[in-house]
Amino acid sequence: MNENNLRVLDRLVNYVEKEKYQGFDPYDILNSKLPLSFLSKYGQVALLQIQKRSPISLRPVFGVQKRLILKEWHYSLPHIQIFIN
């Protein structure tokens, strides 16, 4: 493995540890602390699309916090192992 790959992997590990293995899910805007029950089904879909396509994160406005996403780790680990080998 070349030195650049090791440096990138080291930065990734440091970032993940600093964030305590937590992050955002693309669909977590619906877990907002604001009551979104007034939105219709299509309103919720529109809100999801706005969040996904927005250049700035709307999560702080809606009170969404980072959380541990085990599904992401499940999909990421094989790729990290290939990167290391």
C-alpha positions as CSV (number, residue, x, y, z in Angstrom):
1,M,0.0,0.0,0.0
2,N,1.5,3.3,-0.9
3,E,2.1,6.1,1.5
4,N,-0.7,8.3,0.3
5,N,-3.3,5.6,0.9
6,L,-2.1,5.1,4.4
7,R,-2.3,8.8,5.1
8,V,-5.9,9.0,3.7
9,L,-6.8,5.9,5.8
10,D,-5.3,7.4,8.9
11,R,-7.2,10.7,8.4
12,L,-10.4,8.7,7.9
13,V,-9.9,6.7,11.1
14,N,-9.1,9.9,13.1
15,Y,-12.3,11.6,11.8
16,V,-14.5,8.6,12.5
17,E,-13.1,8.2,16.0
18,K,-13.5,12.0,16.7
19,E,-17.1,11.8,15.6
20,K,-17.6,8.7,17.9
21,Y,-18.7,6.6,15.0
22,Q,-21.8,8.7,14.5
23,G,-23.2,10.4,11.5
24,F,-26.3,11.4,9.5
25,D,-28.6,9.2,7.5
26,P,-29.9,10.5,4.2
27,Y,-33.5,10.0,5.4
28,D,-33.1,11.2,9.0
29,I,-34.8,14.5,8.4
30,L,-38.1,12.8,9.2
31,N,-36.7,12.1,12.7
32,S,-37.0,15.8,13.4
33,K,-37.8,17.2,16.8
34,L,-40.3,19.5,15.1
35,P,-43.8,18.0,14.6
36,L,-43.9,17.1,10.9
37,S,-47.3,15.3,11.2
38,F,-49.0,18.2,9.4
39,L,-47.1,17.3,6.2
40,S,-48.9,14.9,3.8
41,K,-47.1,11.9,2.5
42,Y,-46.0,14.0,-0.5
43,G,-44.9,16.8,1.8
44,Q,-42.6,14.4,3.6
45,V,-41.1,13.1,0.3
46,A,-40.6,16.7,-0.8
47,L,-38.8,17.5,2.5
48,L,-36.6,14.5,2.0
49,Q,-35.6,15.6,-1.5
50,I,-35.0,19.1,-0.4
51,Q,-32.6,17.9,2.4
52,K,-30.8,15.5,0.0
53,R,-30.3,18.1,-2.7
54,S,-29.6,21.1,-0.5
55,P,-26.0,22.4,-0.5
56,I,-26.3,23.2,3.2
57,S,-27.5,20.8,5.9
58,L,-31.0,21.5,7.1
59,R,-30.6,19.0,10.0
60,P,-29.7,21.6,12.7
61,V,-32.8,23.7,11.8
62,F,-35.0,20.6,12.3
63,G,-33.2,19.4,15.4
64,V,-31.8,16.2,13.9
65,Q,-28.7,14.8,15.7
66,K,-26.0,12.5,14.6
67,R,-26.5,8.8,15.6
68,L,-24.8,5.5,15.2
69,I,-25.7,3.9,11.8
70,L,-24.8,0.3,11.9
71,K,-26.0,-0.4,8.4
72,E,-23.4,2.0,7.0
73,W,-20.6,0.1,8.9
74,H,-21.9,-3.2,7.6
75,Y,-21.5,-2.0,4.0
76,S,-18.2,-0.1,4.6
77,L,-16.1,-2.7,6.4
78,P,-15.5,-4.9,3.3
79,H,-14.3,-1.9,1.3
80,I,-12.0,-0.8,4.1
81,Q,-10.5,-4.3,4.3
82,I,-9.8,-4.3,0.6
83,F,-8.2,-0.8,0.9
84,I,-5.9,-2.0,3.7
85,N,-4.8,-5.2,1.9
